[in-house]
Amino acid sequence: MQIKKNLFLFLIKIMSIISFSKKSDNVSYLMSFGGNIDFIQRLNERCLARKQHLIVFYRPSMELEAIEIQKIGIETKMFVENISFVLNLIPLISKSSLLFVDNYFAFLATMYTKKSTKIVQLWHANGAIKSFGWDEPKTNNRSDSDKKRFQAVYDQFDNFIVGSTKMGAIFEQSYHIDTDRILEIGYPASDKFQNIDWQNKMKNNIFASYPNLKNKKVILYAPTYRENISGDVTLEMPGDFSGIQKLLDDETKLIIKLHPHLRDKEIELKSILSKDIVWIDDYSTGELLTITNCLITDYSSVVFDFSLLPNAEQILFYCFDYQSYKDSIGIQSDFHEWAPGPIVQTMSELVNAYQKVQNSDRQLDTFNLLWNTANDGYATKRVLDYYFK
């Protein structure tokens, strides 16, 4: 396996070197997460104004998002890291004058670019509860070759776009990078959570589709996914999970929103839980936040977006596998210090916290001062102004 990895990365290096002399002023965007179409659209407008061409390269899981991007006239190309990718797409990506990415992409470790090329890490979350990079527990058990590759990727990024000093410090520690590569000018995907027009549009659309939610207190349970040994998305609920139904009453609606790859788990839960629980597939978690009053999550970054909304009243962290998750994936060491709500591990604790604990506006304000200091609704403009001077 290691030999195949090294051979693949060697081919990336060779192909990018071969393409090195060919002129191109394209701008590229590597997309592995959704929710950033507005930024991509406005990026395209800047490119057109400078007679540059934007290409969005996307993973297969982002096909629906890519279709929406195509509708606004932006070129997209699906990519899977295979030999076709090396031969056909690496020449395009490596020649970019500006490259935005939203994740760690291993092939960047050996990809040659011009010195003038800027590679910008936008990331896919506004903050972090999970550990990543060098702070992820299993990283220490990886081979020296793997560790060298990890750092080679981290070193490729010229800038990291963040919405707070806190998130910048996490990147510095997790990726072993210098402070001067951090740009604390706001997280573009957070802009919509400060946009009243977008919020109202989402609310109206959701209530039109699900009128039973209107004029109700809405609880959204949105856990992060887990991965098994094979790397497949999974989520094993504890035996007392059915107790979540105790949160329901005549004035309260509970929405459960699982990862799209957990359809089998959703079917299983539907068969044992109350028919009054609402399952919504046609709106994203981010969109559902606009009608949510109480958010129940665990290690998901969705909390950093929810806290920006005026309808955010209560946040609860249902971490039923806290210790095992901490040992395998890793949790930020100071999570308990800044979590804007109770962290519980059993369903009885969750129900009790919901009934007795109400987050104060001051608590959310303190949280936002730590995590959302530069997220004022104008991050996209600042980022684009920085790179399109």
One Martini backbone bead per residue (centre of mass of N, CA, C, O) as a GRO file, in nm:
protein
  389
    1MET     BB    1   0.058   0.062  -0.022
    2GLN     BB    2   0.300   0.258   0.007
    3ILE     BB    3   0.401   0.223  -0.283
    4LYS     BB    4   0.146   0.333  -0.423
    5LYS     BB    5   0.153   0.611  -0.298
    6ASN     BB    6   0.437   0.694  -0.398
    7LEU     BB    7   0.377   0.657  -0.699
    8PHE     BB    8   0.147   0.857  -0.721
    9LEU     BB    9   0.311   1.107  -0.620
   10PHE     BB   10   0.522   1.090  -0.845
   11LEU     BB   11   0.325   1.140  -1.080
   12ILE     BB   12   0.238   1.414  -0.988
   13LYS     BB   13   0.512   1.546  -1.009
   14ILE     BB   14   0.568   1.493  -1.309
   15MET     BB   15   0.311   1.623  -1.432
   16SER     BB   16   0.355   1.909  -1.307
   17ILE     BB   17   0.629   1.958  -1.444
   18ILE     BB   18   0.539   1.929  -1.739
   19SER     BB   19   0.320   2.175  -1.693
   20PHE     BB   20   0.489   2.425  -1.595
   21SER     BB   21   0.539   2.587  -1.881
   22LYS     BB   22   0.243   2.629  -1.901
   23LYS     BB   23   0.016   2.862  -1.956
   24SER     BB   24  -0.182   3.006  -1.677
   25ASP     BB   25  -0.485   3.185  -1.519
   26ASN     BB   26  -0.627   3.003  -1.348
   27VAL     BB   27  -0.893   2.915  -1.127
   28SER     BB   28  -0.925   2.708  -0.833
   29TYR     BB   29  -1.153   2.454  -0.680
   30LEU     BB   30  -1.160   2.241  -0.400
   31MET     BB   31  -1.438   2.006  -0.344
   32SER     BB   32  -1.571   1.829  -0.034
   33PHE     BB   33  -1.773   2.060   0.046
   34GLY     BB   34  -2.044   2.236   0.123
   35GLY     BB   35  -2.189   2.574   0.152
   36ASN     BB   36  -2.014   2.773  -0.090
   37ILE     BB   37  -2.158   2.908  -0.342
   38ASP     BB   38  -2.141   3.213  -0.300
   39PHE     BB   39  -1.836   3.230  -0.316
   40ILE     BB   40  -1.804   3.102  -0.598
   41GLN     BB   41  -1.972   3.310  -0.751
   42ARG     BB   42  -1.797   3.561  -0.667
   43LEU     BB   43  -1.535   3.450  -0.776
   44ASN     BB   44  -1.626   3.441  -1.072
   45GLU     BB   45  -1.670   3.745  -1.104
   46ARG     BB   46  -1.372   3.819  -1.061
   47CYS     BB   47  -1.259   3.652  -1.292
   48LEU     BB   48  -1.413   3.787  -1.527
   49ALA     BB   49  -1.297   4.075  -1.473
   50ARG     BB   50  -0.992   3.930  -1.537
   51LYS     BB   51  -1.010   3.701  -1.751
   52GLN     BB   52  -1.076   3.443  -1.587
   53HIS     BB   53  -1.080   3.091  -1.509
   54LEU     BB   54  -1.313   2.878  -1.349
   55ILE     BB   55  -1.256   2.573  -1.156
   56VAL     BB   56  -1.445   2.301  -1.022
   57PHE     BB   57  -1.333   2.053  -0.808
   58TYR     BB   58  -1.501   1.736  -0.736
   59ARG     BB   59  -1.637   1.519  -0.545
   60PRO     BB   60  -1.881   1.282  -0.576
   61SER     BB   61  -2.045   1.382  -0.313
   62MET     BB   62  -2.078   1.682  -0.482
   63GLU     BB   63  -2.280   1.667  -0.727
   64LEU     BB   64  -2.522   1.848  -0.649
   65GLU     BB   65  -2.355   2.102  -0.608
   66ALA     BB   66  -2.235   2.107  -0.897
   67ILE     BB   67  -2.501   2.151  -1.047
   68GLU     BB   68  -2.552   2.434  -0.927
   69ILE     BB   69  -2.290   2.556  -1.042
   70GLN     BB   70  -2.352   2.504  -1.343
   71LYS     BB   71  -2.613   2.689  -1.357
   72ILE     BB   72  -2.403   2.955  -1.324
   73GLY     BB   73  -2.155   2.893  -1.538
   74ILE     BB   74  -1.960   2.679  -1.403
   75GLU     BB   75  -1.693   2.489  -1.414
   76THR     BB   76  -1.679   2.127  -1.381
   77LYS     BB   77  -1.486   1.857  -1.205
   78MET     BB   78  -1.453   1.540  -1.144
   79PHE     BB   79  -1.272   1.362  -0.872
   80VAL     BB   80  -1.037   1.087  -0.872
   81GLU     BB   81  -0.754   0.929  -0.738
   82ASN     BB   82  -0.616   0.860  -1.042
   83ILE     BB   83  -0.477   0.831  -1.349
   84SER     BB   84  -0.669   1.035  -1.482
   85PHE     BB   85  -0.612   1.263  -1.288
   86VAL     BB   86  -0.312   1.294  -1.352
   87LEU     BB   87  -0.338   1.342  -1.670
   88ASN     BB   88  -0.597   1.563  -1.674
   89LEU     BB   89  -0.596   1.750  -1.391
   90ILE     BB   90  -0.318   1.832  -1.285
   91PRO     BB   91  -0.248   2.037  -1.510
   92LEU     BB   92  -0.473   2.237  -1.419
   93ILE     BB   93  -0.412   2.275  -1.117
   94SER     BB   94  -0.097   2.343  -1.126
   95LYS     BB   95  -0.154   2.613  -1.318
   96SER     BB   96  -0.265   2.777  -1.113
   97SER     BB   97  -0.276   3.101  -0.967
   98LEU     BB   98  -0.535   3.004  -0.793
   99LEU     BB   99  -0.601   2.803  -0.488
  100PHE     BB  100  -0.883   2.656  -0.353
  101VAL     BB  101  -0.950   2.491  -0.036
  102ASP     BB  102  -1.146   2.251   0.200
  103ASN     BB  103  -0.888   2.056   0.254
  104TYR     BB  104  -0.722   1.763   0.267
  105PHE     BB  105  -0.476   1.689   0.005
  106ALA     BB  106  -0.241   1.460  -0.071
  107PHE     BB  107  -0.141   1.553  -0.366
  108LEU     BB  108   0.000   1.824  -0.270
  109ALA     BB  109   0.279   1.722  -0.170
  110THR     BB  110   0.396   1.694  -0.503
  111MET     BB  111   0.289   1.951  -0.626
  112TYR     BB  112   0.370   2.164  -0.873
  113THR     BB  113   0.434   2.519  -0.864
  114LYS     BB  114   0.437   2.832  -0.886
  115LYS     BB  115   0.552   3.088  -0.694
  116SER     BB  116   0.287   3.269  -0.758
  117THR     BB  117   0.118   3.065  -0.636
  118LYS     BB  118  -0.189   3.033  -0.454
  119ILE     BB  119  -0.267   2.849  -0.153
  120VAL     BB  120  -0.598   2.817  -0.008
  121GLN     BB  121  -0.735   2.765   0.315
  122LEU     BB  122  -1.078   2.740   0.405
  123TRP     BB  123  -1.221   2.507   0.482
  124HIS     BB  124  -1.521   2.328   0.658
  125ALA     BB  125  -1.495   2.519   0.922
  126ASN     BB  126  -1.533   2.762   1.184
  127GLY     BB  127  -1.447   2.529   1.382
  128ALA     BB  128  -1.324   2.321   1.675
  129ILE     BB  129  -1.356   2.002   1.839
  130LYS     BB  130  -1.193   1.843   1.682
  131SER     BB  131  -0.920   1.683   1.593
  132PHE     BB  132  -0.618   1.753   1.395
  133GLY     BB  133  -0.358   1.635   1.261
  134TRP     BB  134  -0.119   1.627   1.508
  135ASP     BB  135  -0.370   1.597   1.727
  136GLU     BB  136  -0.428   1.326   1.624
  137PRO     BB  137  -0.379   1.030   1.775
  138LYS     BB  138  -0.310   0.841   1.512
  139THR     BB  139  -0.059   0.991   1.397
  140ASN     BB  140   0.169   0.859   1.577
  141ASN     BB  141   0.117   0.564   1.418
  142ARG     BB  142   0.243   0.655   1.177
  143SER     BB  143   0.446   0.674   0.937
  144ASP     BB  144   0.708   0.857   0.832
  145SER     BB  145   0.597   0.894   0.546
  146ASP     BB  146   0.324   1.008   0.628
  147LYS     BB  147   0.423   1.249   0.796
  148LYS     BB  148   0.572   1.385   0.564
  149ARG     BB  149   0.320   1.425   0.389
  150PHE     BB  150   0.151   1.595   0.572
  151GLN     BB  151   0.353   1.837   0.591
  152ALA     BB  152   0.366   1.891   0.288
  153VAL     BB  153   0.077   1.988   0.270
  154TYR     BB  154   0.076   2.213   0.483
  155ASP     BB  155   0.316   2.374   0.332
  156GLN     BB  156   0.144   2.462   0.073
  157PHE     BB  157   0.004   2.674   0.238
  158ASP     BB  158  -0.017   3.019   0.238
  159ASN     BB  159  -0.320   3.020   0.354
  160PHE     BB  160  -0.549   3.079   0.635
  161ILE     BB  161  -0.891   3.098   0.675
  162VAL     BB  162  -1.034   3.293   0.944
  163GLY     BB  163  -1.262   3.399   1.230
  164SER     BB  164  -1.018   3.352   1.445
  165THR     BB  165  -0.769   3.321   1.670
  166LYS     BB  166  -0.842   3.038   1.765
  167MET     BB  167  -0.834   2.894   1.486
  168GLY     BB  168  -0.546   2.976   1.418
  169ALA     BB  169  -0.410   2.824   1.657
  170ILE     BB  170  -0.499   2.542   1.568
  171PHE     BB  171  -0.346   2.537   1.302
  172GLU     BB  172  -0.065   2.582   1.415
  173GLN     BB  173  -0.067   2.320   1.590
  174SER     BB  174  -0.182   2.099   1.379
  175TYR     BB  175   0.035   2.205   1.127
  176HIS     BB  176   0.297   2.352   1.185
  177ILE     BB  177   0.267   2.677   1.164
  178ASP     BB  178   0.278   3.002   1.090
  179THR     BB  179   0.122   3.297   1.170
  180ASP     BB  180   0.163   3.449   0.881
  181ARG     BB  181  -0.062   3.240   0.741
  182ILE     BB  182  -0.281   3.389   0.890
  183LEU     BB  183  -0.626   3.492   0.807
  184GLU     BB  184  -0.827   3.721   0.995
  185ILE     BB  185  -1.123   3.768   0.778
  186GLY     BB  186  -1.308   3.530   0.764
  187TYR     BB  187  -1.575   3.298   0.707
  188PRO     BB  188  -1.755   3.275   0.426
  189ALA     BB  189  -1.984   3.058   0.509
  190SER     BB  190  -2.101   3.262   0.744
  191ASP     BB  191  -2.258   3.496   0.607
  192LYS     BB  192  -2.556   3.384   0.597
  193PHE     BB  193  -2.588   3.401   0.924
  194GLN     BB  194  -2.606   3.740   0.870
  195ASN     BB  195  -2.850   3.703   0.663
  196ILE     BB  196  -3.174   3.791   0.667
  197ASP     BB  197  -3.278   3.711   0.388
  198TRP     BB  198  -3.185   3.418   0.397
  199GLN     BB  199  -3.330   3.334   0.653
  200ASN     BB  200  -3.621   3.398   0.556
  201LYS     BB  201  -3.620   3.217   0.310
  202MET     BB  202  -3.574   2.951   0.460
  203LYS     BB  203  -3.813   2.961   0.647
  204ASN     BB  204  -4.035   2.976   0.430
  205ASN     BB  205  -3.961   2.715   0.282
  206ILE     BB  206  -3.985   2.518   0.520
  207PHE     BB  207  -4.279   2.591   0.610
  208ALA     BB  208  -4.404   2.515   0.334
  209SER     BB  209  -4.308   2.209   0.355
  210TYR     BB  210  -4.345   2.230   0.700
  211PRO     BB  211  -4.616   2.341   0.868
  212ASN     BB  212  -4.579   2.182   1.151
  213LEU     BB  213  -4.334   2.389   1.245
  214LYS     BB  214  -4.502   2.620   1.287
  215ASN     BB  215  -4.510   2.769   1.594
  216LYS     BB  216  -4.261   2.607   1.706
  217LYS     BB  217  -4.049   2.433   1.888
  218VAL     BB  218  -3.715   2.365   1.773
  219ILE     BB  219  -3.542   2.059   1.753
  220LEU     BB  220  -3.199   1.976   1.672
  221TYR     BB  221  -3.051   1.669   1.569
  222ALA     BB  222  -2.682   1.690   1.492
  223PRO     BB  223  -2.466   1.464   1.431
  224THR     BB  224  -2.180   1.336   1.384
  225TYR     BB  225  -1.979   1.137   1.224
  226ARG     BB  226  -1.848   0.816   1.183
  227GLU     BB  227  -1.573   0.578   1.163
  228ASN     BB  228  -1.460   0.296   1.061
  229ILE     BB  229  -1.200   0.094   0.979
  230SER     BB  230  -1.281   0.136   0.659
  231GLY     BB  231  -1.411   0.447   0.646
  232ASP     BB  232  -1.701   0.430   0.709
  233VAL     BB  233  -1.998   0.553   0.768
  234THR     BB  234  -2.112   0.592   1.114
  235LEU     BB  235  -2.377   0.512   1.382
  236GLU     BB  236  -2.394   0.424   1.726
  237MET     BB  237  -2.644   0.396   1.930
  238PRO     BB  238  -2.761   0.398   2.224
  239GLY     BB  239  -2.994   0.221   2.412
  240ASP     BB  240  -3.134   0.514   2.522
  241PHE     BB  241  -3.228   0.690   2.270
  242SER     BB  242  -3.546   0.684   2.285
  243GLY     BB  243  -3.554   0.914   2.513
  244ILE     BB  244  -3.580   1.166   2.317
  245GLN     BB  245  -3.900   1.173   2.322
  246LYS     BB  246  -3.922   1.350   2.591
  247LEU     BB  247  -3.901   1.634   2.430
  248LEU     BB  248  -4.187   1.605   2.359
  249ASP     BB  249  -4.466   1.818   2.261
  250ASP     BB  250  -4.718   2.022   2.150
  251GLU     BB  251  -4.481   2.270   2.114
  252THR     BB  252  -4.277   2.040   2.001
  253LYS     BB  253  -4.010   1.979   1.768
  254LEU     BB  254  -3.828   1.699   1.621
  255ILE     BB  255  -3.519   1.693   1.453
  256ILE     BB  256  -3.349   1.451   1.250
  257LYS     BB  257  -2.998   1.482   1.134
  258LEU     BB  258  -2.824   1.294   0.917
  259HIS     BB  259  -2.609   1.159   0.738
  260PRO     BB  260  -2.649   1.069   0.408
  261HIS     BB  261  -2.496   0.775   0.465
  262LEU     BB  262  -2.741   0.702   0.701
  263ARG     BB  263  -3.004   0.553   0.594
  264ASP     BB  264  -3.019   0.291   0.758
  265LYS     BB  265  -3.035   0.432   1.035
  266GLU     BB  266  -3.291   0.590   0.977
  267ILE     BB  267  -3.477   0.348   0.933
  268GLU     BB  268  -3.434   0.224   1.211
  269LEU     BB  269  -3.535   0.470   1.382
  270LYS     BB  270  -3.819   0.498   1.258
  271SER     BB  271  -3.918   0.210   1.371
  272ILE     BB  272  -3.879   0.311   1.702
  273LEU     BB  273  -3.992   0.589   1.673
  274SER     BB  274  -4.172   0.848   1.669
  275LYS     BB  275  -4.390   0.995   1.435
  276ASP     BB  276  -4.327   1.299   1.538
  277ILE     BB  277  -4.072   1.281   1.409
  278VAL     BB  278  -3.853   1.468   1.204
  279TRP     BB  279  -3.762   1.415   0.856
  280ILE     BB  280  -3.501   1.582   0.657
  281ASP     BB  281  -3.372   1.589   0.309
  282ASP     BB  282  -3.427   1.888   0.149
  283TYR     BB  283  -3.239   1.999   0.384
  284SER     BB  284  -2.993   2.134   0.535
  285THR     BB  285  -2.849   2.191   0.827
  286GLY     BB  286  -2.799   2.494   0.784
  287GLU     BB  287  -3.097   2.558   0.709
  288LEU     BB  288  -3.231   2.443   0.976
  289LEU     BB  289  -3.113   2.656   1.175
  290THR     BB  290  -3.330   2.890   1.112
  291ILE     BB  291  -3.563   2.710   1.295
  292THR     BB  292  -3.387   2.682   1.546
  293ASN     BB  293  -3.367   2.670   1.911
  294CYS     BB  294  -3.249   2.372   1.963
  295LEU     BB  295  -2.926   2.232   1.986
  296ILE     BB  296  -2.815   1.896   1.913
  297THR     BB  297  -2.489   1.774   1.970
  298ASP     BB  298  -2.128   1.720   1.966
  299TYR     BB  299  -1.859   1.753   1.731
  300SER     BB  300  -1.986   1.968   1.565
  301SER     BB  301  -1.953   2.272   1.371
  302VAL     BB  302  -2.251   2.383   1.374
  303VAL     BB  303  -2.233   2.563   1.634
  304PHE     BB  304  -2.077   2.811   1.498
  305ASP     BB  305  -2.333   2.894   1.330
  306PHE     BB  306  -2.577   2.900   1.525
  307SER     BB  307  -2.467   3.134   1.718
  308LEU     BB  308  -2.541   3.367   1.493
  309LEU     BB  309  -2.836   3.331   1.545
  310PRO     BB  310  -3.134   3.472   1.671
  311ASN     BB  311  -3.274   3.172   1.736
  312ALA     BB  312  -3.064   3.106   1.947
  313GLU     BB  313  -3.115   2.939   2.273
  314GLN     BB  314  -2.996   2.628   2.263
  315ILE     BB  315  -2.716   2.414   2.379
  316LEU     BB  316  -2.634   2.064   2.331
  317PHE     BB  317  -2.409   1.795   2.441
  318TYR     BB  318  -2.423   1.464   2.301
  319CYS     BB  319  -2.162   1.250   2.445
  320PHE     BB  320  -2.179   0.912   2.456
  321ASP     BB  321  -1.853   0.876   2.333
  322TYR     BB  322  -1.628   1.052   2.456
  323GLN     BB  323  -1.377   0.873   2.526
  324SER     BB  324  -1.347   0.719   2.255
  325TYR     BB  325  -1.327   0.974   2.081
  326LYS     BB  326  -1.082   1.099   2.218
  327ASP     BB  327  -0.889   0.851   2.162
  328SER     BB  328  -0.932   0.838   1.837
  329ILE     BB  329  -0.978   1.148   1.735
  330GLY     BB  330  -1.029   1.392   1.918
  331ILE     BB  331  -1.028   1.669   2.155
  332GLN     BB  332  -1.033   1.961   2.258
  333SER     BB  333  -0.889   2.040   2.562
  334ASP     BB  334  -1.100   2.312   2.608
  335PHE     BB  335  -1.404   2.246   2.565
  336HIS     BB  336  -1.526   2.284   2.860
  337GLU     BB  337  -1.463   2.598   2.871
  338TRP     BB  338  -1.643   2.691   2.584
  339ALA     BB  339  -1.896   2.555   2.596
  340PRO     BB  340  -2.243   2.670   2.521
  341GLY     BB  341  -2.303   2.405   2.703
  342PRO     BB  342  -2.390   2.111   2.797
  343ILE     BB  343  -2.214   1.805   2.877
  344VAL     BB  344  -2.335   1.487   2.783
  345GLN     BB  345  -2.380   1.104   2.806
  346THR     BB  346  -2.687   1.080   2.867
  347MET     BB  347  -3.023   1.086   2.828
  348SER     BB  348  -3.103   1.185   3.109
  349GLU     BB  349  -2.912   1.431   3.101
  350LEU     BB  350  -3.037   1.564   2.855
  351VAL     BB  351  -3.326   1.602   2.956
  352ASN     BB  352  -3.246   1.765   3.208
  353ALA     BB  353  -3.099   1.996   3.059
  354TYR     BB  354  -3.336   2.089   2.886
  355GLN     BB  355  -3.529   2.158   3.134
  356LYS     BB  356  -3.300   2.343   3.313
  357VAL     BB  357  -3.126   2.461   3.069
  358GLN     BB  358  -3.046   2.801   2.977
  359ASN     BB  359  -2.918   2.989   2.757
  360SER     BB  360  -2.743   3.274   2.740
  361ASP     BB  361  -2.662   3.547   2.566
  362ARG     BB  362  -2.387   3.578   2.703
  363GLN     BB  363  -2.276   3.299   2.632
  364LEU     BB  364  -2.286   3.341   2.321
  365ASP     BB  365  -2.116   3.596   2.313
  366THR     BB  366  -1.859   3.468   2.425
  367PHE     BB  367  -1.831   3.256   2.204
  368ASN     BB  368  -1.818   3.459   1.960
  369LEU     BB  369  -1.561   3.611   2.062
  370LEU     BB  370  -1.385   3.351   2.013
  371TRP     BB  371  -1.503   3.237   1.706
  372ASN     BB  372  -1.656   3.522   1.554
  373THR     BB  373  -1.495   3.799   1.519
  374ALA     BB  374  -1.487   3.801   1.174
  375ASN     BB  375  -1.807   3.724   1.157
  376ASP     BB  376  -2.008   3.980   0.979
  377GLY     BB  377  -2.088   3.907   0.655
  378TYR     BB  378  -1.784   4.001   0.497
  379ALA     BB  379  -1.575   3.776   0.419
  380THR     BB  380  -1.586   3.739   0.115
  381LYS     BB  381  -1.492   4.023   0.039
  382ARG     BB  382  -1.217   4.015   0.183
  383VAL     BB  383  -1.097   3.775   0.038
  384LEU     BB  384  -1.126   3.885  -0.255
  385ASP     BB  385  -0.972   4.149  -0.209
  386TYR     BB  386  -0.698   4.015  -0.140
  387TYR     BB  387  -0.674   3.846  -0.434
  388PHE     BB  388  -0.822   4.112  -0.596
  389LYS     BB  389  -0.643   4.402  -0.626
   0.00000   0.00000   0.00000
